[in-house]
Amino acid sequence: MSKQKANLYCLLTAVIWGGGFVATEMGLDSFTPFAFLLLRFAGGALLAWIPVLYHHEQMTKQAVKIGTISGVLLYLAFAFQTFGLERTTTGMNAFLTAVNVICVPFIVWMLYRKKPDPIVFAAAVICLIGIGCLSLSSGSFSLNAGDWLTLVCAVLFAGQIVSLSQAGSASATVINAVQLSVAALCALPFGLTTTWPSHLEGPAIVSVLYSIVLATFVCYWLQTTAQQYTSPAACSILLGTESLWGNLFGFLILHEAKTPIMIIGGVLIFASVLMVEAAPAIETFLARKRVRQA
């Protein structure tokens, strides 16, 4: 798979997750956050094992190790995000969660001594500013207890992205099945002790199915596969565009009003995506320029 195709997988994941904002909002009208998480991960895990069993995929130690680490980080990130959301605004929660875009290059640098690519790092900063415009357009910036919990969530999401980058040649299908299964097991304590609805309406059923099939099973397979062919930093930026798509779907489906600063935020996020896609060409151009000058 080419790096461009892998980046496309990450972008497609962000688009589906953007629609997931609408689906989750509909689902939380009937489910508590932790009940919804348990359904999401358990359902996604069951689907993820189907291709593993059908294709007789080999359960290598590397795949199980990466899947386990990623699954724990994935659930903890969602849990801290949920705890934080209970104590802060939705906009601030979304913005601080997206701080993982900046965290990823530095975690890679700290763990593997690989300096962030200047173009990708610049794109990460621009993407974060754009997300800030979308998330904080109607409020001010200040940190409370919920905000700090959300920052922990951002670091955990960044860790999950970095952990998947170490998969090497291990099967992405097996890693995805393991990580979703581990996340589902982690979701059991809170999920089983929370309240559950006595009956479900149509929108709640649709939201659960969307979250299980598309936002969890399909998306995490796309992410796991893509990260074997693209950098963690590029992946985090492209996945971070989910806020852009979430706002777009909110406008188209829920008819949410958008302010000028939110439109500016969308333009900045789109610009960051173009920078990531153009990074290889820019690096080649600069390298050739240095050769000519030598």
N, C-alpha and C positions, 0 to 999 in steps of 0.2 A: 504494500500500500504506500502511495506517495504521501509526503507531508501535507500537500494541499488537500488531498482527500481526507486525511486524518483531521485537519482543521475544519473541514466541512462537516464531519461527524460531530465535532464539538459544537459547532454553530447550530446544527440541527437539534442537538441535545438542548441547547439554550432556548431554541424556539419552542420545543415541546414543554420545557419547564416553564416558559412564559405563559403558555396556556394553562399550565398547572396551577398558577396563582388563582385563576378564575375557578378551576375545579376544586381547589382546596377551600376557597372561600365558600363555595356552595356546600362542600362536605362538612365544614365545621358548623354549619347551621344545625346539623343532626348529631355529629360525633364530637367528643372531646378531642383535643390535640393528640393525646397519647393513644387513644383508641384508634384514631385515624392512622397514626404512625405504625401501630401493630398490624392493622389491615394492609397497609401499603407494603411493608417489608415482607410480611408472611406471604401475601399473595404474589408479590414479585419473586420471592425465593422459589415458590412452587413452580412458577412458569420458567424460571431460570434453569431448573434441573431437567426440564424436558429435553432441550437440545443436548445436554451433557449425556443423558442416558441414551437418547436416540442415536447419537454419533459415537457412543462408547468412548467418550473422551477420557484420557488418562489423568488420574488424580496425582499430580506430582507434588513433592514437598514444597517446591517453590510457589506453585499456584495456591496451595492451602495456606502457606505462610502469609503471602501477600494478601490473599482474600480475607484472612482472619484479621490482620492488622487494619486493613481498609474498612472492614465491616464494623469493627469496634469504633474507629474514628468517625465513621459515617453516622452511626447512631448517636454517639456522644455529641457530635456537632448539631444534629437535629434536636437532641434533648436540651442542650444549652440554648439553642435558638428559641425553643418553646418556653423555657424558663425566663429567658430575657424578654420575650414578647409579652409575657404576663406583667412585666414591670416597666415597659417602655412603649413608645409609639411604633406603629407598623413601619412608618417611613424610616425612623432611626434604626429599627431592627434590620430592615432591608439594606440600608446603607452600610452599617457596621459589619453585617455578614459579608458584604462584598469587599471588605478590607482584605480578604484572603487573596484577592488579585495582586496586592502589593506584597503580602506575606510569602507567597510561593517562591519568587526568585531569591529571596533572602534565606529561606529555609534550605533551598538547594545549595546556595552559596555556603551556608554554615555547615551543612552535613557533607557535601561532596566537593567543596572548594571550587565550585564552578561559578564564576562571576556572571551576573545578569547581563544578557545582551542589551546594549544601550538602546536599540530601537524598540525592543520588546518591553524594556523597563519604562521607556517614555510612553509607550502605548498603555501600559498598566496604570500609570499616573493619570493619563487623559481619561481612561475608562473609569477610574475611581471618581474623578471630578464629575464626569457625566452622570454616574450613578448617584452622586451626592445631589446633583441638580434635580434628578427625578425623585429622590426620596425625601429631601429636606426642603422642597420648594415652598411648603406652607408652614414651616416651623423654624426654630432656632437650634443651634448646636450646643448641647451641654450633656455631660455624662452623669448618669445615675447608676444605681445598682444593676438595673436591667441592661443598661448599655455595656457595662463591664462583662456581664454574663454573655452578651452577644459577641463581644470581642473575643472571648474564649472560643465561642462557636466558630468565628472566622478562622482562628488559628487551627482549629481541628479540621475544618474543611480544607484548609491549605495542606495540612498533614496528610489528609486522605488523597489529595491530588498527587502529592509527592510520592506517597507510598505506591500508588499504581504505576508511577513512572519507573519503578524498579522491577517490573514484571518480567522484563527481558523477553524470552521466547516462550514463556509459560502461556497456556491456553487462556485467552480472555474469557471464553465461555465458562470455564471452570472457576476462574477467579471471581467472575460475576455471581455465579451460583453460591460460592462460599461466602462472599462478602454480604450478600443479601440475607443468607441464612443466619450468619452471625449477628447482623443488625436486627433480624427478627427475634432471635433469642434474647438479645439485650433489651428489646422492646417489651418482652413479656411481663416483667414486674410491674411497670407503670400501666401497661395496657390492660392487664387483667384486673387490676384493682380500681380502675376508673369506672365511671358510669357508662352504660351503653343504651342506645335508643331502643324503645320497645317496638317501633315500626319505622319504616323508611319510605320516603317519598321518591319519585322518579329522579329529580335532580341530584339527590344524595347518592343514589345508585350509580348514576352516570359519572359523578365525580369520583367515586371510589374505583370504578372500572378504569377511568382515564388515568388515575394516579397509579394503580397497580400495573396495568399493561404498558402504558406509554411512558409516564413520568418516572417509573421505577425500573421495570424489567428492560424495556427497550433502551431507555436513556443511559442506564448504568452499563449496559452492554456496549453501547456506542462509545461512552467515555473510556471504558476499560480497553476496548479495542484501539481507539484512537491514540491513547497515551503510549502505545508501543511504537508509534511512528512520529510523534510530535513532542515538543518540549513541554514540561509542566507549566512554565510561565505562559506560553502561547495558549495552552489549554485553559488555564485559569481565566485569561482575558476573554476568550471566546465564550466560556461558560458564564462569565460575569454579565454577558449581554442579556441574560434572562430577564433582568429588570426592564430593559428596553422593550422586549417582546411582551412582558407582562403588562406594561403600561399600554402598549398598542392593542393587545387583546381586551384589556379593560375598557379602552375607548370604543372599540368596535362592538364588543358583546354587551358590556355593562353600561355603556354610554357615559363613562366617567369623563368629567371635564379636564382639560389639559391647559396648563398655564404656559406663557412664553418661555419661562426658565426650564420647564420640563421638556419643551421642544429642543432647547439648546442642549440639554443633557442628552437627549436622544441622538442629536447630531454628533456630539463628542464621542459617544459610545460607538456609533457607526464609524467614525474616523479612526478609533483605536482598532477596530476590526480590520479596516483597510491597511493600517500600518502593519499588523501582524501578517496579513496575507502578502504584503509587499516586502516584508523584511528580507527574505532570501535574495530577491532581486536587488534591493538596496545594498545589501552586504557584498554581493558580487560586483556591483558597480563601483563601490568604494574600494574594494580590493584591487580591481583593475586600475583605478585611478592612482592608487599608491604605487603599483608596479610601474606605471608610466613615469611617475615623479621620481622613482628611485634611480 
